[in-house]
Protein backbone atom coordinates (compact mmCIF):
# COMPACT_ATOMS: atom_id res chain seq x y z
CA UNK A 1 0.00 0.00 0.00
CA UNK A 2 2.79 2.35 0.90
CA UNK A 3 4.56 1.35 -2.27
CA UNK A 4 1.59 2.33 -4.45
CA UNK A 5 1.37 5.71 -2.73
CA UNK A 6 5.03 6.30 -3.42
CA UNK A 7 4.55 5.45 -7.08
CA UNK A 8 1.58 7.82 -7.35
CA UNK A 9 3.51 10.64 -5.72
CA UNK A 10 6.44 9.96 -8.02
CA UNK A 11 4.18 10.10 -11.10
CA UNK A 12 2.60 13.37 -9.96
CA UNK A 13 6.03 14.86 -9.38
CA UNK A 14 7.18 13.81 -12.85
CA UNK A 15 4.08 15.38 -14.47
CA UNK A 16 4.50 18.61 -12.54
CA UNK A 17 8.14 18.72 -13.49
CA UNK A 18 7.31 18.34 -17.14
CA UNK A 19 4.75 21.16 -16.94
CA UNK A 20 7.15 23.51 -15.16
CA UNK A 21 9.92 22.67 -17.62
CA UNK A 22 7.62 23.44 -20.55
CA UNK A 23 6.67 26.81 -19.10
CA UNK A 24 10.28 27.76 -18.40
CA UNK A 25 11.34 26.63 -21.88
CA UNK A 26 8.66 28.79 -23.55
CA UNK A 27 9.58 31.83 -21.46
CA UNK A 28 13.27 31.47 -22.28
CA UNK A 29 12.50 30.98 -25.98
CA UNK A 30 10.36 34.16 -26.04
CA UNK A 31 13.10 36.16 -24.37
CA UNK A 32 15.71 34.96 -26.84
CA UNK A 33 13.50 35.78 -29.80
CA UNK A 34 12.80 39.28 -28.49
CA UNK A 35 16.46 39.95 -27.82
CA UNK A 36 17.44 38.86 -31.31
CA UNK A 37 14.63 40.80 -33.11
CA UNK A 38 15.86 43.82 -35.05
CA UNK A 39 15.40 47.15 -33.22
CA UNK A 40 12.80 49.58 -34.65
CA UNK A 41 14.56 52.71 -35.96
CA UNK A 42 13.54 56.05 -34.41
CA UNK A 43 13.80 59.62 -35.62
CA UNK A 44 13.76 62.96 -33.81
CA UNK A 45 10.48 64.94 -33.95
CA UNK A 46 9.88 68.39 -32.46
CA UNK A 47 6.70 68.62 -30.33
CA UNK A 48 5.06 71.30 -28.19
CA UNK A 49 6.15 71.18 -24.55
CA UNK A 50 2.83 72.73 -23.44
CA UNK A 51 -0.48 73.91 -24.84
CA UNK A 52 0.10 76.86 -27.20
CA UNK A 53 -2.60 79.22 -28.54
CA UNK A 54 -3.23 80.17 -32.13
CA UNK A 55 -1.01 82.98 -33.39
CA UNK A 56 1.70 82.25 -30.80
CA UNK A 57 5.30 82.75 -31.86
CA UNK A 58 7.21 79.58 -30.97
CA UNK A 59 10.05 79.90 -28.46
CA UNK A 60 12.78 77.26 -28.04
CA UNK A 61 11.84 76.78 -24.38
CA UNK A 62 8.28 75.80 -25.43
CA UNK A 63 9.49 72.97 -27.69
CA UNK A 64 11.20 69.65 -27.13
CA UNK A 65 12.40 66.68 -29.16
CA UNK A 66 11.02 63.16 -28.77
CA UNK A 67 11.79 59.82 -30.40
CA UNK A 68 9.29 58.86 -33.10
CA UNK A 69 9.08 55.44 -34.81
CA UNK A 70 10.84 55.68 -38.13
CA UNK A 71 8.39 53.24 -39.66
CA UNK A 72 5.58 55.85 -39.28
CA UNK A 73 7.07 59.09 -40.60
CA UNK A 74 5.31 62.44 -40.12
CA UNK A 75 5.34 64.52 -43.33
CA UNK A 76 6.15 68.14 -42.58
CA UNK A 77 7.64 67.46 -39.14
CA UNK A 78 10.87 68.98 -37.81
CA UNK A 79 13.86 67.22 -36.30
CA UNK A 80 15.56 70.33 -34.89
CA UNK A 81 14.03 72.99 -32.65
CA UNK A 82 15.85 75.82 -34.38
CA UNK A 83 14.13 74.98 -37.68
CA UNK A 84 10.68 76.01 -36.39
CA UNK A 85 11.44 78.38 -33.50
CA UNK A 86 10.40 81.97 -34.16
CA UNK A 87 7.47 81.09 -36.43
CA UNK A 88 3.84 81.66 -35.49
CA UNK A 89 1.13 79.01 -35.15
CA UNK A 90 -1.90 79.21 -37.44
CA UNK A 91 -3.67 76.54 -35.34
CA UNK A 92 -3.59 75.88 -31.58
CA UNK A 93 -1.59 72.92 -30.31
CA UNK A 94 -1.70 70.71 -27.24
CA UNK A 95 1.13 69.26 -25.18
CA UNK A 96 3.25 66.66 -27.02
CA UNK A 97 1.60 67.46 -30.35
CA UNK A 98 4.10 67.37 -33.25
CA UNK A 99 4.86 70.73 -34.85
CA UNK A 100 4.13 70.46 -38.57
CA UNK A 101 4.92 72.80 -41.44
CA UNK A 102 1.23 73.14 -42.30
CA UNK A 103 0.50 74.59 -38.84
CA UNK A 104 3.07 77.38 -39.07
CA UNK A 105 2.92 80.78 -40.72
CA UNK A 106 5.83 81.87 -42.93
CA UNK A 107 8.71 83.47 -41.07
CA UNK A 108 7.86 86.84 -42.63
CA UNK A 109 4.15 86.40 -41.84
CA UNK A 110 4.42 87.77 -38.32
CA UNK A 111 2.50 86.52 -35.30
CA UNK A 112 -0.90 87.00 -33.74
CA UNK A 113 -3.87 87.86 -35.96
CA UNK A 114 -1.90 88.55 -39.20
CA UNK A 115 -0.61 84.98 -39.12
CA UNK A 116 -4.21 83.72 -39.35
CA UNK A 117 -5.05 85.57 -42.56
CA UNK A 118 -4.58 83.31 -45.62
CA UNK A 119 -3.00 84.73 -48.73
CA UNK A 120 -5.54 86.64 -50.83
CA UNK A 121 -7.95 87.23 -47.93
CA UNK A 122 -8.57 90.26 -45.72
CA UNK A 123 -9.54 90.87 -42.08
CA UNK A 124 -12.20 93.58 -41.64
CA UNK A 125 -13.47 94.78 -38.26
CA UNK A 126 -17.01 96.04 -37.72
CA UNK A 127 -18.56 97.60 -34.61
CA UNK A 128 -21.12 95.43 -32.82
CA UNK A 129 -23.25 95.38 -29.68
CA UNK A 130 -24.87 92.56 -27.72
CA UNK A 131 -27.68 92.29 -30.27
CA UNK A 132 -25.49 92.37 -33.37
CA UNK A 133 -23.02 89.87 -31.88
CA UNK A 134 -25.84 87.44 -31.03
CA UNK A 135 -25.64 88.02 -27.27
CA UNK A 136 -21.86 87.50 -27.23
CA UNK A 137 -21.91 84.05 -28.83
CA UNK A 138 -20.15 85.33 -31.97
CA UNK A 139 -16.63 84.27 -31.02
CA UNK A 140 -13.39 83.49 -32.87
CA UNK A 141 -13.82 80.45 -35.10
CA UNK A 142 -17.60 80.71 -35.45
CA UNK A 143 -19.35 81.20 -38.81
CA UNK A 144 -21.87 83.96 -39.49
CA UNK A 145 -24.02 85.53 -42.19
CA UNK A 146 -23.99 89.32 -42.53
CA UNK A 147 -27.32 91.11 -42.98
CA UNK A 148 -27.71 94.83 -43.67
CA UNK A 149 -30.78 97.04 -43.31
CA UNK A 150 -31.02 100.32 -45.19
CA UNK A 151 -32.65 102.19 -48.03
CA UNK A 152 -35.07 105.08 -48.47
CA UNK A 153 -37.90 105.72 -46.01
CA UNK A 154 -40.55 104.12 -48.19
CA UNK A 155 -38.43 101.26 -49.49
CA UNK A 156 -36.10 100.19 -46.68
CA UNK A 157 -35.14 96.55 -46.80
CA UNK A 158 -32.95 93.91 -45.18
CA UNK A 159 -30.80 91.68 -47.31
CA UNK A 160 -28.07 89.10 -46.74
CA UNK A 161 -24.87 90.40 -48.34
CA UNK A 162 -22.38 87.76 -47.06
CA UNK A 163 -22.83 84.11 -46.13
CA UNK A 164 -20.66 81.62 -44.25
CA UNK A 165 -18.04 84.13 -43.08
CA UNK A 166 -15.47 83.11 -40.45
CA UNK A 167 -14.98 85.23 -37.34
CA UNK A 168 -11.26 85.82 -36.77
CA UNK A 169 -11.44 87.79 -33.55
CA UNK A 170 -13.90 89.21 -31.05
CA UNK A 171 -12.39 92.33 -29.59
CA UNK A 172 -8.74 91.45 -29.07
CA UNK A 173 -9.38 87.75 -28.52
CA UNK A 174 -8.35 85.40 -31.32
CA UNK A 175 -9.33 82.21 -29.47
CA UNK A 176 -12.76 81.00 -28.45
CA UNK A 177 -13.63 80.58 -24.79
CA UNK A 178 -12.83 76.96 -23.84
CA UNK A 179 -16.18 76.59 -22.05
CA UNK A 180 -18.21 78.19 -24.85
CA UNK A 181 -19.38 81.01 -22.59
CA UNK A 182 -20.55 84.27 -24.26
CA UNK A 183 -17.99 87.06 -24.34
CA UNK A 184 -18.94 90.72 -24.68
CA UNK A 185 -17.00 92.76 -27.25
CA UNK A 186 -17.56 95.96 -29.17
CA UNK A 187 -15.74 94.92 -32.36
CA UNK A 188 -15.79 91.74 -34.41
CA UNK A 189 -13.19 90.94 -37.08
CA UNK A 190 -14.30 88.87 -40.08
CA UNK A 191 -12.26 87.00 -42.71
CA UNK A 192 -13.44 88.05 -46.18
CA UNK A 193 -12.27 88.42 -49.76
CA UNK A 194 -11.15 91.86 -50.99
CA UNK A 195 -14.47 92.29 -52.86
CA UNK A 196 -16.51 91.34 -49.80
CA UNK A 197 -14.39 93.69 -47.70
CA UNK A 198 -15.79 96.58 -49.75
CA UNK A 199 -19.37 95.31 -49.31
CA UNK A 200 -18.91 94.93 -45.58
CA UNK A 201 -17.41 98.39 -45.17
CA UNK A 202 -20.22 100.01 -47.19
CA UNK A 203 -22.87 98.11 -45.23
CA UNK A 204 -21.48 99.10 -41.83
CA UNK A 205 -21.15 102.73 -42.95
CA UNK A 206 -24.40 103.32 -44.86
CA UNK A 207 -26.72 100.86 -43.12
CA UNK A 208 -27.23 98.81 -39.98
CA UNK A 209 -25.62 95.36 -39.94
CA UNK A 210 -26.74 92.25 -38.09
CA UNK A 211 -24.81 89.00 -37.69
CA UNK A 212 -26.63 85.68 -37.94
CA UNK A 213 -24.80 82.82 -36.21
CA UNK A 214 -24.75 79.52 -38.08
CA UNK A 215 -23.54 75.98 -37.47
CA UNK A 216 -19.90 75.51 -38.53
CA UNK A 217 -20.81 72.38 -40.52
CA UNK A 218 -23.62 74.19 -42.39
CA UNK A 219 -21.61 75.58 -45.30
CA UNK A 220 -24.36 75.83 -47.93
CA UNK A 221 -25.39 79.15 -49.45
CA UNK A 222 -29.08 80.02 -49.35
CA UNK A 223 -29.11 83.47 -51.05
CA UNK A 224 -32.43 84.55 -49.46
CA UNK A 225 -34.37 87.33 -51.20
CA UNK A 226 -34.43 90.80 -49.60
CA UNK A 227 -37.20 91.61 -47.15
CA UNK A 228 -38.94 94.99 -47.71
CA UNK A 229 -40.53 97.01 -44.94
CA UNK A 230 -43.70 97.38 -47.01
CA UNK A 231 -44.11 93.59 -47.05
CA UNK A 232 -44.03 93.51 -43.23
CA UNK A 233 -45.99 96.65 -42.35
CA UNK A 234 -48.48 96.84 -45.21
CA UNK A 235 -48.44 98.35 -48.68
CA UNK A 236 -46.76 97.04 -51.78
CA UNK A 237 -43.12 96.27 -52.15
CA UNK A 238 -41.31 98.49 -54.64
CA UNK A 239 -41.10 97.08 -58.13
CA UNK A 240 -37.97 95.15 -58.83
CA UNK A 241 -35.71 96.84 -61.37
CA UNK A 242 -36.14 95.57 -64.92
CA UNK A 243 -33.05 94.39 -66.70
CA UNK A 244 -31.97 96.64 -69.53
CA UNK A 245 -32.46 95.36 -73.05
CA UNK A 246 -29.69 95.99 -75.53
CA UNK A 247 -27.99 98.42 -73.16
CA UNK A 248 -31.07 100.76 -73.05
CA UNK A 249 -33.41 101.28 -70.11
CA UNK A 250 -37.16 100.65 -70.66
CA UNK A 251 -37.83 104.40 -70.81
CA UNK A 252 -35.20 104.88 -73.49
CA UNK A 253 -36.81 102.35 -75.86
CA UNK A 254 -38.93 104.33 -78.39
CA UNK A 255 -42.59 103.32 -78.76
CA UNK A 256 -43.65 101.55 -81.97
CA UNK A 257 -44.91 103.87 -84.79
CA UNK A 258 -48.70 104.14 -85.32
CA UNK A 259 -50.26 101.93 -87.98
CA UNK A 260 -51.92 104.95 -89.74
CA UNK A 261 -51.41 108.67 -90.00
CA UNK A 262 -53.96 111.45 -90.55
CA UNK A 263 -53.92 114.62 -92.67
CA UNK A 264 -56.28 117.53 -92.07
CA UNK A 265 -57.44 119.27 -95.29
CA UNK A 266 -59.22 122.67 -95.25
CA UNK A 267 -61.11 123.79 -98.36
CA UNK A 268 -62.67 127.20 -97.80
CA UNK A 269 -64.92 126.81 -94.78
CA UNK A 270 -64.92 123.01 -95.02
CA UNK A 271 -62.49 120.90 -92.95
CA UNK A 272 -61.79 117.27 -93.69
CA UNK A 273 -59.49 114.64 -92.08
CA UNK A 274 -58.18 111.86 -94.27
CA UNK A 275 -56.35 108.74 -92.86
CA UNK A 276 -53.64 106.88 -94.75
CA UNK A 277 -51.76 103.66 -93.88
CA UNK A 278 -48.31 104.12 -92.42
CA UNK A 279 -45.73 102.74 -94.90
C-alpha positions in Angstrom: 0.0 0.0 0.0 2.8 2.4 0.9 4.6 1.4 -2.3 1.6 2.3 -4.4 1.4 5.7 -2.7 5.0 6.3 -3.4 4.6 5.5 -7.1 1.6 7.8 -7.4 3.5 10.6 -5.7 6.4 10.0 -8.0 4.2 10.1 -11.1 2.6 13.4 -10.0 6.0 14.9 -9.4 7.2 13.8 -12.8 4.1 15.4 -14.5 4.5 18.6 -12.5 8.1 18.7 -13.5 7.3 18.3 -17.1 4.8 21.2 -16.9 7.1 23.5 -15.2 9.9 22.7 -17.6 7.6 23.4 -20.5 6.7 26.8 -19.1 10.3 27.8 -18.4 11.3 26.6 -21.9 8.7 28.8 -23.5 9.6 31.8 -21.5 13.3 31.5 -22.3 12.5 31.0 -26.0 10.4 34.2 -26.0 13.1 36.2 -24.4 15.7 35.0 -26.8 13.5 35.8 -29.8 12.8 39.3 -28.5 16.5 40.0 -27.8 17.4 38.9 -31.3 14.6 40.8 -33.1 15.9 43.8 -35.1 15.4 47.1 -33.2 12.8 49.6 -34.6 14.6 52.7 -36.0 13.5 56.0 -34.4 13.8 59.6 -35.6 13.8 63.0 -33.8 10.5 64.9 -33.9 9.9 68.4 -32.5 6.7 68.6 -30.3 5.1 71.3 -28.2 6.2 71.2 -24.6 2.8 72.7 -23.4 -0.5 73.9 -24.8 0.1 76.9 -27.2 -2.6 79.2 -28.5 -3.2 80.2 -32.1 -1.0 83.0 -33.4 1.7 82.2 -30.8 5.3 82.7 -31.9 7.2 79.6 -31.0 10.1 79.9 -28.5 12.8 77.3 -28.0 11.8 76.8 -24.4 8.3 75.8 -25.4 9.5 73.0 -27.7 11.2 69.7 -27.1 12.4 66.7 -29.2 11.0 63.2 -28.8 11.8 59.8 -30.4 9.3 58.9 -33.1 9.1 55.4 -34.8 10.8 55.7 -38.1 8.4 53.2 -39.7 5.6 55.9 -39.3 7.1 59.1 -40.6 5.3 62.4 -40.1 5.3 64.5 -43.3 6.2 68.1 -42.6 7.6 67.5 -39.1 10.9 69.0 -37.8 13.9 67.2 -36.3 15.6 70.3 -34.9 14.0 73.0 -32.7 15.9 75.8 -34.4 14.1 75.0 -37.7 10.7 76.0 -36.4 11.4 78.4 -33.5 10.4 82.0 -34.2 7.5 81.1 -36.4 3.8 81.7 -35.5 1.1 79.0 -35.2 -1.9 79.2 -37.4 -3.7 76.5 -35.3 -3.6 75.9 -31.6 -1.6 72.9 -30.3 -1.7 70.7 -27.2 1.1 69.3 -25.2 3.3 66.7 -27.0 1.6 67.5 -30.4 4.1 67.4 -33.2 4.9 70.7 -34.8 4.1 70.5 -38.6 4.9 72.8 -41.4 1.2 73.1 -42.3 0.5 74.6 -38.8 3.1 77.4 -39.1 2.9 80.8 -40.7 5.8 81.9 -42.9 8.7 83.5 -41.1 7.9 86.8 -42.6 4.2 86.4 -41.8 4.4 87.8 -38.3 2.5 86.5 -35.3 -0.9 87.0 -33.7 -3.9 87.9 -36.0 -1.9 88.6 -39.2 -0.6 85.0 -39.1 -4.2 83.7 -39.3 -5.0 85.6 -42.6 -4.6 83.3 -45.6 -3.0 84.7 -48.7 -5.5 86.6 -50.8 -7.9 87.2 -47.9 -8.6 90.3 -45.7 -9.5 90.9 -42.1 -12.2 93.6 -41.6 -13.5 94.8 -38.3 -17.0 96.0 -37.7 -18.6 97.6 -34.6 -21.1 95.4 -32.8 -23.2 95.4 -29.7 -24.9 92.6 -27.7 -27.7 92.3 -30.3 -25.5 92.4 -33.4 -23.0 89.9 -31.9 -25.8 87.4 -31.0 -25.6 88.0 -27.3 -21.9 87.5 -27.2 -21.9 84.0 -28.8 -20.1 85.3 -32.0 -16.6 84.3 -31.0 -13.4 83.5 -32.9 -13.8 80.5 -35.1 -17.6 80.7 -35.5 -19.3 81.2 -38.8 -21.9 84.0 -39.5 -24.0 85.5 -42.2 -24.0 89.3 -42.5 -27.3 91.1 -43.0 -27.7 94.8 -43.7 -30.8 97.0 -43.3 -31.0 100.3 -45.2 -32.7 102.2 -48.0 -35.1 105.1 -48.5 -37.9 105.7 -46.0 -40.6 104.1 -48.2 -38.4 101.3 -49.5 -36.1 100.2 -46.7 -35.1 96.5 -46.8 -33.0 93.9 -45.2 -30.8 91.7 -47.3 -28.1 89.1 -46.7 -24.9 90.4 -48.3 -22.4 87.8 -47.1 -22.8 84.1 -46.1 -20.7 81.6 -44.2 -18.0 84.1 -43.1 -15.5 83.1 -40.5 -15.0 85.2 -37.3 -11.3 85.8 -36.8 -11.4 87.8 -33.6 -13.9 89.2 -31.1 -12.4 92.3 -29.6 -8.7 91.5 -29.1 -9.4 87.7 -28.5 -8.4 85.4 -31.3 -9.3 82.2 -29.5 -12.8 81.0 -28.5 -13.6 80.6 -24.8 -12.8 77.0 -23.8 -16.2 76.6 -22.1 -18.2 78.2 -24.8 -19.4 81.0 -22.6 -20.5 84.3 -24.3 -18.0 87.1 -24.3 -18.9 90.7 -24.7 -17.0 92.8 -27.3 -17.6 96.0 -29.2 -15.7 94.9 -32.4 -15.8 91.7 -34.4 -13.2 90.9 -37.1 -14.3 88.9 -40.1 -12.3 87.0 -42.7 -13.4 88.1 -46.2 -12.3 88.4 -49.8 -11.2 91.9 -51.0 -14.5 92.3 -52.9 -16.5 91.3 -49.8 -14.4 93.7 -47.7 -15.8 96.6 -49.7 -19.4 95.3 -49.3 -18.9 94.9 -45.6 -17.4 98.4 -45.2 -20.2 100.0 -47.2 -22.9 98.1 -45.2 -21.5 99.1 -41.8 -21.1 102.7 -42.9 -24.4 103.3 -44.9 -26.7 100.9 -43.1 -27.2 98.8 -40.0 -25.6 95.4 -39.9 -26.7 92.2 -38.1 -24.8 89.0 -37.7 -26.6 85.7 -37.9 -24.8 82.8 -36.2 -24.7 79.5 -38.1 -23.5 76.0 -37.5 -19.9 75.5 -38.5 -20.8 72.4 -40.5 -23.6 74.2 -42.4 -21.6 75.6 -45.3 -24.4 75.8 -47.9 -25.4 79.2 -49.5 -29.1 80.0 -49.4 -29.1 83.5 -51.1 -32.4 84.5 -49.5 -34.4 87.3 -51.2 -34.4 90.8 -49.6 -37.2 91.6 -47.2 -38.9 95.0 -47.7 -40.5 97.0 -44.9 -43.7 97.4 -47.0 -44.1 93.6 -47.0 -44.0 93.5 -43.2 -46.0 96.6 -42.4 -48.5 96.8 -45.2 -48.4 98.3 -48.7 -46.8 97.0 -51.8 -43.1 96.3 -52.1 -41.3 98.5 -54.6 -41.1 97.1 -58.1 -38.0 95.1 -58.8 -35.7 96.8 -61.4 -36.1 95.6 -64.9 -33.0 94.4 -66.7 -32.0 96.6 -69.5 -32.5 95.4 -73.0 -29.7 96.0 -75.5 -28.0 98.4 -73.2 -31.1 100.8 -73.0 -33.4 101.3 -70.1 -37.2 100.6 -70.7 -37.8 104.4 -70.8 -35.2 104.9 -73.5 -36.8 102.4 -75.9 -38.9 104.3 -78.4 -42.6 103.3 -78.8 -43.7 101.6 -82.0 -44.9 103.9 -84.8 -48.7 104.1 -85.3 -50.3 101.9 -88.0 -51.9 104.9 -89.7 -51.4 108.7 -90.0 -54.0 111.5 -90.5 -53.9 114.6 -92.7 -56.3 117.5 -92.1 -57.4 119.3 -95.3 -59.2 122.7 -95.2 -61.1 123.8 -98.4 -62.7 127.2 -97.8 -64.9 126.8 -94.8 -64.9 123.0 -95.0 -62.5 120.9 -92.9 -61.8 117.3 -93.7 -59.5 114.6 -92.1 -58.2 111.9 -94.3 -56.4 108.7 -92.9 -53.6 106.9 -94.7 -51.8 103.7 -93.9 -48.3 104.1 -92.4 -45.7 102.7 -94.9 
